Amino acid sequence: FFLWRAITAPDKVGKLGLPILGGSKQHKNDFHQLLEEGRRRYPNTPYVIKTQGLPYVVFPTSMFDEIKKLPHQIASGQEFQLKTYFGKYTTPGTDTPAYLKVISVDLARSIPFKVPSRQEDARAAAADVFGDFSEWKELKLFPAAMRMISMMNGATFIGRELGRSDHWVQLAGSLPFQVMAGTFIISHVPRFIQTALAPIIYAPAIITKWRMKWAISGIIKKDMQEFYNAKDKKSLLRLTEEGKVPLTAALMSRYTAEEATLGRLLQDYMVTSFVSTPTSGAALYLTLMELASQPHLIETLREELREVLVDGKLPKTHLGELRKMDSVMRESARANPFSLLALYRLVMVPTKLSSGPELPKGTLICVDVHHINNSRELWEKPEEFNGLRFYELRKEPGKENKHQFVSTGNDSPGWGDGSMACPGRLFANSTIKIALAHLLMNYDFKFADGERKPPRTSLPNGTWNPGMDTKFVFKSRKWVA
Ligand code: HEM
């Protein structure tokens, strides 16, 4: 009887009286259609979409600012990740406040210093991934972009020797896919046994995580020892051009002595790998595809590089000088967002917002941002990819610093927003620009014969399927300054 009750009892969200969209087979795999229908039928009020076994209350775009302002104690992004991705086993959502400060403040501060050495990391990664050849060489773009970013980020966070190794790149590349696969499988399991089965379903991810921790533990232990031994701890935070970023020293400076255990630091390194590589790799992949679709933009960006580079070197800044490249990246993020929804939060206490009923503790909420990225009020011809859209907009008086790749706000939802907005966006910005600059300078590239930008389809969790099989051809070229 109890088992039957557990299976059939309506969930709390089902009792709210909100309209439920979807349900048909076709809808299940087509978030785009669902959100169009939601917008048409409920332009100003929330509705429910059930996906991956969980009901999500979807708020209209007009609620973006209200939801972004909700504090962690009311609606938490981290708790959302912990719950939906079983973060205890997988990683998402396990970050601490001290860790977030390290990423948003300490890592961000290091970016300009590291530009020259990261240009060298981009060169080494591209040499490994694309090689040096005078004939066109065909390869799948998605794994190539992922590998390039993985090697660059690995070198920055854990040092060149391990970070560039096949062993690390393979592990770091597998983890996000194993987590996604586990999350897909677990969504088909009745909710009341999910917790019991999670360690089995997520076993591949748990093993990979364990192997990654094992691989870096020697490096982190050495960093920790150095920190304990240093008389002047601040000297370890001094930023240098060479070497990895002092992430361990930054974490140990922000944690209390009791908090700064090897286990905690290893977990922080896991979070860093998990959140930094697939996101930046996918952004690089999508931007390259847009460039190959509009080859005149490739020449425009090369011209800009010629103006900005000195002796082939990028400036030691946050690379704001590359305004046209920034615009292409931002337009790519608008046209190819990772998800049609954003501001995913778990409601922590019963909460009534300005629209909709009181939401019980445990409700999953999010905002329709598909209609921000495609808004006719915000953007001229949003259906077109206009690489210099934001470059032109920034020429308008008062808008010089708006509309950047790293900008947040209710017209730029790709980083989330509020106190939970992505703290790594400055780092991602620098990584992608350095990678793109290297590829533009040293390679010609285009779609392989018969290939084109894959048609966009949505995955069952509201993210866009990036289409991972697209083939490109690459050929080395000589950079003429
Ligand atoms: C193009 C690359 C990236 C994109 C599109 C991206 C996007 C996002 C988004 C949408 C969120 C959720 C924010 C919210 O719900 O309000 C997020 C969170 C986060 N991102 Fe990124 N991200 C990227 C790169 C990075 C990098 C390189 C790092 C670290 C070096 C990073 C670290 C984090 C962390 C730690 C969080 C969790 C924040 C929290 O729990 O409060 N991200 N990111």
Boltz pocket constraint, residues with backbone or C-beta under 6 A from the ligand:
constraints:
  - pocket:
      binder: B
      contacts: [[A, 77], [A, 78], [A, 93], [A, 95], [A, 100], [A, 103], [A, 272], [A, 275], [A, 276], [A, 277], [A, 279], [A, 280], [A, 283], [A, 338], [A, 342], [A, 343], [A, 344], [A, 413], [A, 414], [A, 415], [A, 416], [A, 417], [A, 418], [A, 419], [A, 420], [A, 421], [A, 422], [A, 423], [A, 424], [A, 425], [A, 427], [A, 428]]
      max_distance: 6.0
